[in-house]
Amino acid sequence: MSRLVRRPRVDHAAVAARARSKPHTWLVVGEYRSGQSAEGIVRDIHTAGSRLGQVSEYRPAGAFQAVKRLTEYGCEVLVRYVVGDPR
């Protein structure tokens, strides 16, 4: 029986800082084994972690867009900084 490979924890502060330095550019947040996990991260980014009083590096709410996409091993989450976007 094969064992699941442990993935490194995501440094959300570093991802958010990198996204702020490259507005409107999609960046990889991380890869998650399940679509539900990825969807939870996408939701937390959209709401800036406002549910359950979570602290979030993606504040203010709406400053970042996030999407998930399927990969060979799960789902990848992408983020981009869009605050002040005239579009």
Residue pairs with C-beta under 8 A, 6 or more apart in sequence:
4 33
7 30
7 31
7 32
7 33
10 29
10 30
12 29
12 56
12 57
12 58
13 57
15 27
15 29
15 30
15 57
15 79
16 57
16 58
16 64
16 79
16 81
17 57
18 27
19 25
19 27
19 64
19 79
19 80
19 81
20 81
22 81
23 80
23 81
23 82
23 83
23 85
24 80
24 81
24 82
24 85
25 80
26 67
26 78
26 79
26 80
27 78
27 79
27 80
28 76
28 77
28 78
29 41
29 45
29 66
29 76
29 77
29 78
29 79
30 41
30 76
30 77
31 71
31 73
31 74
31 75
31 76
31 77
32 38
32 41
32 68
32 74
32 75
32 76
32 77
33 73
33 74
34 74
34 75
35 68
35 70
35 74
35 75
37 74
37 75
38 68
38 74
38 75
38 76
38 77
39 68
39 75
41 66
41 68
41 77
42 66
42 67
42 68
42 77
43 51
44 51
44 54
44 56
44 58
45 56
45 58
45 64
45 65
45 66
45 77
45 79
46 61
46 62
46 64
46 65
46 66
47 56
47 61
48 56
48 58
48 59
48 60
48 61
48 62
48 63
48 64
49 55
49 56
49 58
49 59
50 56
50 61
58 64
58 79
60 83
62 83
63 81
63 82
63 83
64 79
64 80
64 81
64 82
64 83
65 79
65 80
65 82
66 77
66 78
66 79
66 80
67 77
67 78
68 75
68 76
68 77
68 78
69 75
69 76
69 78
70 76
